Amino acid sequence: MSLRDGLLRSRFFIKLKSWEYWPFGIIQFPVILYFAWLSLRARSLLFFSASNPGITMGGMFGESKFDVLDKIPSRYVPKTVRIRASTTGEDAVKTITREGFHFPVILKPDLGERGFMVERINDENDVGEYISRVRCDFLVQELVNLPLEFGIFYTRFPHKSEGKVTSVVMKEMLTVVGNGRSSLQELILKLDRARLQWPILQNKFDGRLSEVPVSGKRIELVSIGNHCLGTTFLDGSHLINDRLSSTFDSISKQIPGFYFGRFDLRCGSVEDLYEGKIQIMELNGCGAEPAHIYHPGYSLRKAVAVLFRHWRNIFIIANENKKRGTPYVSLKDAMQHYKKFKAATSAS
């Protein structure tokens, strides 16, 4: 590989040419200015906290994932239990066994963001290692093996009797396909999206990197559907119709105090999605993004316009809820939630 090709294939240039990898502050700068204007209109920097009265801070930060899942009818949620941070690895394994889980399982912090420490745990030894790093209560969740993963964004204005789906993102897991010639390491480094995850993948597949997968063999590198972990987010807007909106309107109305947010779920087929035959791994409130904007090639101008509409909807919903008696969270309470949240999500 020439010096020029090496530079163009470097992690820096891969990120530079695709805005989806740019630093958060650059993409969000115009949105922050719009947020400031909405805050002036609301006379509160924390107006978003009233967007979902049933979720702490409206779901912007500091909410318990377990408490949110507990509000959803159980038939839509995989088995999930919460384990306290003070629990030892041995006691955690006993709890996992007693509750009827079978490895592999998913472990995730009860407070978290953007896939932080969401991990597939394959055996008892991995549980102890995970506990040594987690800083807060964490969840054990049944691994959902259904083939399709979506993020479904739902919006309902309090003055309206019905809500609708406003965004659909389809998630394509980070995968390489063998050609019978290249080693696993070579396949990873040839794929830009995988190359960005190289430090993690190098450790995860240590001992297998020299293997040469047979032609056509698909190897899933990351099983967690998160953009920052290499998952490709695809715009599924073509799936939005009255049937999909009706299904998620029915589910959402069964969740107390919920008006605005994204269901991260798996299902067996698109038809199952329309019928509500789904398993919801997480429900994120106003802090969630309409993640279809990260579709490769989606223009930055269009993405910013979507985020402006997103924040306008938060403002309208929060303002209406305030008029109905839901106060904005005080600055003091917000700081307490934020400190707890940052302590939980800081690197161990």
C-alpha positions in Angstrom: 0.0 0.0 0.0 1.4 3.4 -1.0 1.9 6.2 1.5 -1.1 8.1 -0.2 -3.3 5.1 0.0 -2.3 4.5 3.6 -3.2 8.1 4.5 -6.6 7.9 2.8 -7.3 4.6 4.6 -6.3 5.9 7.9 -8.9 6.3 10.6 -8.6 10.1 10.5 -9.5 10.3 6.8 -12.2 7.7 7.1 -13.9 9.9 9.7 -13.1 13.1 7.8 -14.9 12.1 4.6 -18.1 11.0 6.4 -19.9 13.5 8.7 -21.5 10.7 10.7 -18.2 10.2 12.4 -17.5 13.9 13.1 -17.3 15.2 16.7 -20.6 15.7 18.4 -20.1 19.4 18.9 -19.5 20.2 15.2 -22.7 18.5 14.0 -24.8 19.9 16.9 -23.5 23.5 16.9 -26.5 24.9 14.9 -28.9 22.8 16.9 -27.4 24.1 20.1 -28.2 27.7 18.9 -31.7 26.6 18.2 -32.0 25.0 21.6 -30.9 28.2 23.2 -33.7 30.1 21.4 -36.2 27.5 22.5 -34.9 27.8 26.1 -35.5 31.5 26.0 -39.0 31.0 24.8 -39.7 28.4 27.5 -37.8 30.5 30.1 -36.0 27.4 31.1 -32.9 25.5 29.9 -34.6 22.3 31.2 -37.9 22.6 29.3 -37.2 19.2 27.7 -37.7 17.5 31.2 -41.5 17.9 30.8 -41.6 16.1 27.4 -42.1 12.7 29.1 -43.5 13.2 32.6 -43.2 9.5 33.3 -39.4 9.4 32.7 -36.7 11.1 34.8 -35.6 14.3 33.0 -37.9 13.4 30.1 -35.3 10.8 29.2 -32.4 13.2 28.4 -30.1 11.7 31.0 -30.1 10.1 34.4 -33.1 7.9 33.9 -33.1 4.2 34.9 -33.3 1.9 31.9 -34.9 -0.7 34.1 -37.6 1.6 35.5 -38.5 2.7 31.9 -38.7 -0.9 30.7 -40.8 -1.8 33.7 -43.5 0.7 32.4 -43.9 -1.3 29.1 -46.3 -4.2 29.0 -44.2 -7.3 29.7 -45.1 -9.1 26.5 -43.0 -6.6 24.6 -39.9 -6.8 26.7 -37.3 -9.6 27.0 -36.6 -10.9 30.5 -34.6 -8.2 32.3 -33.4 -8.0 35.9 -31.5 -5.3 37.8 -28.4 -6.1 39.8 -27.0 -3.7 42.3 -23.5 -2.3 41.8 -22.3 -3.7 45.2 -23.0 -7.3 44.1 -20.1 -9.6 43.8 -19.4 -11.6 40.7 -20.3 -14.8 42.4 -23.6 -13.4 43.7 -24.4 -12.0 40.3 -23.9 -15.4 38.7 -26.2 -16.9 41.3 -28.9 -14.3 40.5 -28.5 -14.9 36.8 -29.0 -18.6 37.3 -31.8 -18.3 39.8 -33.7 -16.0 37.4 -33.6 -18.6 34.7 -31.2 -16.9 32.3 -29.0 -18.9 29.9 -25.7 -17.6 28.6 -25.0 -15.7 26.5 -26.8 -12.7 28.0 -26.6 -8.9 27.6 -25.2 -6.8 30.4 -25.7 -3.0 30.4 -25.5 -0.2 32.9 -28.8 0.9 34.3 -27.7 4.4 33.5 -26.0 4.8 30.2 -25.8 6.3 26.7 -24.8 5.5 23.2 -24.0 1.8 23.8 -21.7 2.6 26.8 -20.7 -0.8 28.3 -23.5 -2.7 26.6 -21.8 -6.1 26.2 -22.7 -9.7 25.2 -21.5 -11.9 28.1 -20.8 -15.5 27.1 -20.0 -17.2 30.4 -19.7 -16.9 34.2 -16.1 -15.7 34.0 -17.1 -12.7 31.9 -19.7 -11.6 34.5 -17.0 -11.1 37.1 -14.8 -9.2 34.7 -17.7 -6.9 33.7 -18.6 -6.2 37.4 -15.0 -5.1 38.0 -15.5 -2.2 35.5 -19.2 -1.1 35.9 -19.8 1.8 38.2 -23.5 1.6 38.8 -26.4 -0.8 39.0 -26.6 -2.9 35.8 -29.1 -5.0 33.9 -29.1 -8.6 32.9 -31.2 -9.0 29.7 -32.1 -12.0 27.8 -30.3 -12.2 24.5 -32.9 -11.6 21.7 -31.9 -13.7 18.7 -34.6 -12.3 16.3 -33.0 -11.3 13.0 -34.1 -7.7 12.4 -33.2 -4.7 14.6 -34.9 -1.3 14.3 -35.1 2.0 16.1 -38.7 3.3 15.9 -39.2 6.9 16.9 -42.7 7.8 18.2 -44.2 11.3 18.7 -47.5 12.3 20.2 -48.6 15.8 21.0 -50.6 15.9 24.3 -53.5 17.7 22.7 -53.9 15.0 20.1 -55.6 11.7 20.6 -53.2 9.8 18.3 -49.4 9.8 17.8 -47.3 8.6 14.9 -44.0 7.1 13.9 -41.7 9.9 12.7 -38.5 8.0 12.1 -37.4 4.4 11.4 -33.8 3.3 11.4 -32.8 -0.2 10.3 -29.6 -1.6 11.9 -27.1 -3.6 9.9 -24.6 -5.3 12.3 -20.9 -4.9 11.6 -20.0 -8.0 9.5 -17.3 -9.3 7.2 -17.6 -12.0 4.6 -14.9 -14.5 3.9 -13.4 -14.9 0.4 -11.3 -18.0 1.0 -8.0 -16.0 0.7 -7.9 -13.1 3.2 -7.3 -13.5 6.9 -9.9 -12.2 9.3 -7.5 -9.4 10.2 -7.2 -8.4 6.5 -11.0 -8.6 6.0 -11.5 -6.3 9.0 -8.9 -3.7 7.9 -10.3 -3.7 4.3 -13.7 -2.5 5.6 -13.7 1.2 6.6 -16.4 0.8 9.3 -14.6 -2.2 10.8 -11.2 -0.4 10.6 -12.5 2.3 12.9 -13.3 -0.4 15.5 -9.9 -2.1 15.1 -8.6 -1.5 18.7 -11.7 -3.2 20.1 -11.8 -6.0 17.4 -8.1 -6.7 17.7 -8.6 -7.6 21.4 -12.0 -9.4 20.9 -10.7 -11.7 18.1 -7.2 -12.2 19.5 -6.1 -15.7 18.5 -8.4 -15.8 15.5 -7.1 -12.9 13.4 -4.9 -15.2 11.2 -7.8 -17.5 10.4 -8.9 -17.5 6.7 -12.7 -17.7 6.6 -14.1 -19.8 3.7 -15.7 -18.0 0.8 -19.2 -16.7 1.7 -18.9 -17.2 5.4 -20.3 -14.2 7.3 -18.7 -13.2 10.6 -20.6 -10.8 12.8 -17.9 -8.7 14.4 -20.2 -6.8 16.9 -23.6 -8.0 18.0 -24.7 -4.8 19.7 -26.7 -2.6 17.4 -25.1 0.8 18.2 -23.7 3.3 15.8 -20.6 4.0 17.8 -19.8 0.3 17.8 -19.8 0.1 14.0 -23.4 -0.7 13.2 -24.6 0.7 10.0 -27.8 2.8 10.4 -30.1 2.7 7.4 -33.0 5.1 6.7 -36.2 3.0 7.0 -38.6 5.9 6.3 -40.2 3.9 3.5 -41.6 1.6 6.2 -43.6 4.4 7.8 -47.4 4.2 7.2 -50.7 4.4 9.1 -50.4 0.8 10.2 -47.0 1.2 11.8 -48.1 4.4 13.5 -51.2 2.7 14.8 -49.3 -0.2 16.2 -46.8 2.0 18.1 -49.5 4.4 19.1 -51.3 1.5 20.8 -48.1 0.4 22.6 -47.0 3.9 23.6 -50.4 4.7 25.2 -49.8 1.8 27.6 -46.7 3.5 28.9 -47.5 6.1 31.6 -46.2 9.5 30.9 -44.6 8.7 27.5 -45.0 11.0 24.5 -41.7 11.1 22.7 -38.8 8.7 22.1 -37.3 5.8 20.4 -38.0 2.1 20.8 -34.8 0.0 20.1 -36.2 -3.4 19.3 -35.8 -6.7 17.4 -38.4 -8.7 15.5 -38.6 -11.6 13.1 -39.8 -9.8 10.0 -41.2 -6.5 8.8 -44.7 -8.0 9.0 -44.0 -8.8 12.7 -43.0 -5.2 13.1 -46.3 -4.0 11.7 -48.2 -6.4 13.9 -46.4 -5.4 17.1 -44.7 -8.8 17.5 -41.5 -7.2 18.8 -39.1 -7.4 21.7 -38.1 -3.9 23.0 -34.5 -3.9 24.4 -34.6 -0.2 25.4 -37.0 2.8 25.3 -35.1 6.1 25.1 -36.9 9.4 25.8 -36.1 12.9 24.5 -32.4 12.3 24.6 -32.7 9.8 21.7 -32.0 10.8 18.2 -34.0 10.1 15.0 -31.1 7.8 14.0 -32.0 7.4 10.3 -30.0 10.6 9.7 -26.8 8.4 10.0 -27.6 6.6 6.8 -24.4 6.6 4.7 -24.6 9.5 2.3 -27.4 11.3 4.1 -26.7 15.0 3.7 -25.6 17.0 6.7 -28.1 19.8 5.7 -31.0 17.3 5.8 -29.8 15.9 9.1 -29.7 19.3 10.7 -33.2 20.0 9.4 -34.4 16.8 11.0 -32.8 17.6 14.3 -34.4 21.1 14.2 -37.9 19.4 13.8 -36.9 17.0 16.5 -36.2 19.8 19.0 -39.3 21.8 17.9 -41.4 18.7 18.7 -39.8 18.4 22.2 -40.5 22.1 22.8 -44.2 21.8 21.8 -44.8 18.6 23.8 -43.0 19.9 26.9 -44.8 23.3 26.7 -48.2 21.5 26.5 -47.4 19.2 29.4 -46.3 22.2 31.5 -49.7 23.8 30.8 -51.3 20.5 32.0 -49.4 20.6 35.3 -46.0 19.0 34.7 -43.3 21.4 35.9 -39.8 21.7 34.4 -37.2 20.1 36.6 -35.2 22.6 38.7 -31.6 23.3 38.1 -30.6 21.9 41.4 -32.4 18.6 40.8 -31.0 18.4 37.2 -27.4 18.8 38.5 -27.9 16.0 41.0 -29.2 13.7 38.2 -26.3 14.8 35.9 -23.6 14.1 38.5 -25.0 10.7 39.1 -25.2 10.0 35.4 -21.6 11.1 34.7 -20.2 9.1 37.6 -22.0 6.0 36.2 -20.8 6.6 32.6 -17.2 7.6 33.2 -14.6 5.2 32.1 -13.4 2.7 34.7 
